[in-house]
Amino acid sequence: MRVVFMGTPDFSVPVLEALIAAGHEIACVYCQPPRPAGRGKKDRPSPVEISARNAGLTVRHPVSLRTTEAQADFAALEAEIAVVVAYGLILPQAILDAPARGCLNIHASLLPRWRGAAPIHRAIMAGDAETGVCIMQMEAGLDTGPVLLRRATPIDTEETTAQLHDRLSVMGAELIVAALADPDGLTPVAQPGAGVTYASKIDKAEARIDWTLPAAQVDRQIRGLSPFPGAWTEHNGTRIKVLGARRAQGDGVPGTVLINPLRVACGAGAVELTRLQRAGRGAQSAEEFLRGWPLAPGTAF
């Protein structure tokens, strides 16, 4: 099929690569413009742009798709279908209507649960037992369109957002290839009105760990916010990100180190911290971290 691909971050790259490998003609790749990044704040192209240019594809990154010119340029591509995954811009109706078969979105949740910007984070933070990927026919509403294909997967009890992100990205790539292999054989299923939840964008204010909360909630916060923005705590005025955790046995004053390596009391129960990071340092296992930043039992965060 003649496809316009629309995506920007790492999550989208396996999908683009899978479409190319499946033999589809990529008429154009749309992604967000390069952004300042790194210490020098030089403009850095997105992961999708890098992948697309390496494949010799045409890349566009308009600031908006609401102008008459942008919509005419898109329609002139004469695509059969557009595949959209974590693109970052709202598609106006003129864009949704331009491809002959419309626009398909790859969404990393089991719709209608976790519509919106941060479905992977929110699924882990809420303690969901499973999540998945949906291929959705796009319409004007926020992730409200009918679902063409879906695939579920359990969430492991120690899985972080980074790990689940990578699994769902591969699942999304497999599912969209299956969808485009037989588009006429797909049956759109309207999303039910019950069970709708919204995955609001992650706010950095959510990242500070409150050790008075139950261990189950602290554990989910740590894993759900790993690697970004990273749940954090403080010791002697130094901020420490906690990037990995698991539930553990123990009790004590909330925020107190119980035993090493590195178990910390919560409001009810305890969590074992498995991966940590100080400012200016790389992420480390608990054992490596403690060699450079000793925390004796009884220490309080």
Secondary structure, DSSP 8 states (H G I E B T S, - for coil): -EEEEEE-SGGGHHHHHHHHHTT-EEEEEE----EEETTTTEEE--HHHHHHHHTT--EE--S-S-SHHHHHHHHTT--SEEEEES--S---HHHHHSSTT-EEEEESS-TTTTEES-HHHHHHHTT-SEEEEEEEE--SSTT-S-EEEEEEEE--TT--HHHHHHHHHHHHHHHHHHHHHSGGG---B---STT--EE----GGG-B--TTSBHHHHHHHHHHTTTTT-EEEEETTEEEEEEEEEEE----STTBEEETTTEEE-SBSEEEEEEEEETTS--EEHHHHHHHS---TT-B-
